[in-house]
């Protein structure tokens, strides 16, 4: 008997004149497999954290910080340290290992807000969303590295961007840059604490938001204390490895362990995403890929947000400046490349995984819009795969990133207040001193000084009296009541001044920490904070870039261009909000674009109209004024001579290639092979980043301390041999 073949369109006539349509659409093979996956998974899970769970996780973090500090204190050999920097962290405390430098940078440029944005974009737009969030971070760090190269070439002694702008354009520009840098630190702190505490509070039962914020501030205080100790770099290394291991573990479970249904493989994830259908809610059927106009607007706004916050992040500038040139720029570039995997991996696991999970529940809405806005999407997949363990590990990731990001923000504000307010306006070493005059001897220095009346003060690194003072200071470090009097006639007074000022750094940090509490009370709305911050700070991005790159830029053009751009952005924002029916998101994007373009175009046009082209000699003179920014104890030419093989040259800057335009083609819906390529690429990327960050610092540490370890091993072997011989002699004597 032949098999009966059913067509897709079937019409039956039971009697003359009556036609019944019994047509049906035959499901595709992929749809049938997806239905099988949906039928095999119908269990919903709900987990929350209680107050004791939150307290235990906070205590574990404090214990790890204390143990790391104790290990560094007990196991670090006693060395002679020469403090050359009196900022938030001294030069003796900064990490010299290149692997630790990369780890520190990765923690600094990974924000909790970027993680939540990557998950939200992946949940809304598919794979393209989390790609753009990670790519924006890498692109912004590349721009920052190029500006850092220019700054270190033209003003090697500058510790802050406010010092650079102030020495070039005067006091008004200096105060303006200080204000914008402090606003950036306070904005980052406010947004992180507001959004981060909201997300953590949503998964904690019977725990108030005040308790969450209190725990966060206690951990921030502990990190601020650690930031001025030797365990600072080790603590950041432990935090980074913890985050990378969690990301790698979640990615491995979702993509390679079939026991964790409905996911467990790339094939299952892809099929569930293909079967996802929510057309009744006005969105696309598939969340695998695709291109949408909303993606462009959201990610353009995300790029501007990151650009403004990174360029005015004083902690990132200070960390990069205090490192050797080959560590600062190269370490930041490598860190940005490897940190690409953290938001991407969590976006794939928690964002795409959440859509696949909803597809597994026959396209049921697992969370409402309020819960999604609260950030609960990031917890859904870990809860369904690992139960309460999943919610704990995501909680610890967000808490660690929240604490470190807030700590860096407070450190940046403290550094600005220390360098540009306390030591410049409130308590300078000497008042009414010319910038080209040495603070130690009062003579002129630089290429404009005469040969008879030029500063000949040696560096503290080459001063025998300073080495003796440093040895005495280290010997008396365990005697707090001892008052140290420096014997060096050249550097002693300034060293005493810097010691007195450095004692106030931690006080400034805790004052900033306490001063932010009223900010959370006043600015409870995140939208108001975004409006104020980006209206005031976005125009200064162009002004800062032009001041670093363009010698012809004038003071009048800088100030007029900034204030006009900021005013135009505020007026346009207000008019569009009250006179049109545009969405708030589009109004915000238009205002930021106007402010960003105005910050570049207006100062450039005013400079071209009001000034004449500069000769090469005059241009070199412009950069000479910012080269006078220096630390009198350790002048920057000597630091560069020791760190690199460079010598002072009137040729201040080599021509560097301009940034090439980056064009991203519109992505259509991905087929299975393309989807596997992207997902497995980020999986391998995450594994390699984890292995590199875990092993590379240890390998460098072993190579640096190889001679010391061999000596200790030889001593241990001799002790064991001596103990064995004594034991053998004792037994022989008894016999």
Secondary structure, DSSP 8 states (H G I E B T S, - for coil): -------SS-EEEEETTEEEE-------HHHHHHHHHHHT--------B-HHHHHHHHHHHHHHHHHHHHHHHHHS----------SSS-TTTS--SHHHHHHHHHHHH--HHHHHHHHHHHHHHTHHHHHHHHHHHHHHHHHHHHHHHHHHHH-TT-SSHHHHHHHHH-HHHHHHHHHHHHHHHHHHHHHHHHHHHHHHHHTBTT--HHHHHHHHHHHHHHHHHHTTSTTHHHHHHHHHHHHHHHHHHHHHHHHH-TTSTT-SSHHHHHHHHHH---GGGTS-S--S----HHHHHHHHHHHHHHHHHHHT-HHHHHHHHHS-HHHHHHHHHHHHHHTHHHHHHHIIIIIIHHHHHHHHTTT--SS-HHHHHTTTHHHHHHHHHHTHHHHHHHHHHHHHHHHHHHHHHHHHHHHHIIIIIIIIIIS-SSSS--TTB-TTT--B-STTS-STTB-----GGG-HHHHHHHHHHHHTTT-TT-------TTTHHHHHHHHHHHTTHHHHHHHHHHHTHHHHHH---HHHHHHHHHHHHTHHHHHHHHHHH-TT--HHHHHHHHHHHHHHHHHHHHHHHHHS---HHHHHHHHHHHHHHHHHHHHHHHHHHHS----HHHHHHHHHHHHT---SSS-HHHHHHHHSS----S---------------------HHHHHHHHHHHHHHHHHHHHHHHHHHHHHHHHHTHHHHHHHHHHHHHHHHHHHHHHHHHHHHH-
